Amino acid sequence: MKGLVQRVLNASVEVDGREISRVDTGILVLLGVERGDGQNETKQLLRKILTYRIFPDEAGRMNLSLLDAGGALLVVPQFTLAADTSSGTRPGFSCAAAPDLAEIQYASFLDLARAELGAARVREGLFGADMKVSLVNDGPVTFMLSTR
């Protein structure tokens, strides 16, 4: 499981010209589910995202996690993160989980995040939809986190 984590001042998701999710200060995570990912990987990646110290402390150093800083979390499913880009000029998707299994792990990730942060602090994209994601990356601060 992979998560492209971006510290944001704000982020939103639009589907069919309508905004479906928005967060202010917090994290936008693009979530990619790979073959073989299950509940262990989901828990492991969520824990890493919630405790990864990417927010500034009073001295301006990245010493605070999302849990410490109190920000929001916007989770957007992105199967292209599981692409094999090792050869050629076209990505392969044999490493990506099947859509039905990926959707289960995505939903599980959201459920666990809401249990940890509270429902008011967790927003989501729409699985399988053509989404338009907008963000103001703060820093910019961006990290690729993985369970592998």
SULNOR-V533845 format. One record per backbone hydrogen bond with DSSP energy under -0.5 kcal/mol. CO is the residue of the C=O (numbers start at 1). NH is the residue of the N-H. Records with the same first field share a line. If there is no record, write none. Layout:
BEGIN
CO: NH / NH
END
This chain:
BEGIN
1: 147
2: 32
3: 5 / 145
4: 30
5: 143
6: 28
7: 138
8: 26
10: 136
11: 23
12: 134
13: 20 / 21
14: 132
15: 18
18: 15
21: 13
23: 11
25: 72
26: 8
27: 29 / 74
28: 6
29: 31 / 76
30: 4 / 32
31: 78
32: 2 / 34
33: 97
34: 37
38: 42
39: 43
40: 44
41: 45
42: 46
43: 47
44: 48
45: 49
46: 50
47: 51
48: 52
50: 67
52: 54
55: 63 / 64
57: 60
61: 57 / 63
64: 54 / 55
65: 69
66: 70 / 71
72: 27
73: 75 / 123
74: 29 / 76
75: 125
76: 31
78: 81
79: 82
80: 83
83: 85
84: 92
92: 84
93: 96
95: 35
98: 101 / 102
99: 103
100: 104
101: 105
102: 106
103: 107
104: 108
105: 109
106: 110
107: 111
108: 112
109: 113
110: 114
111: 115
112: 116
113: 117
114: 118
118: 121
119: 122
121: 73
123: 75
125: 127
126: 129
129: 131
130: 16
131: 133
132: 14 / 134
134: 12
135: 137
136: 9 / 10
137: 139
141: 7
143: 5 / 145
145: 3
END
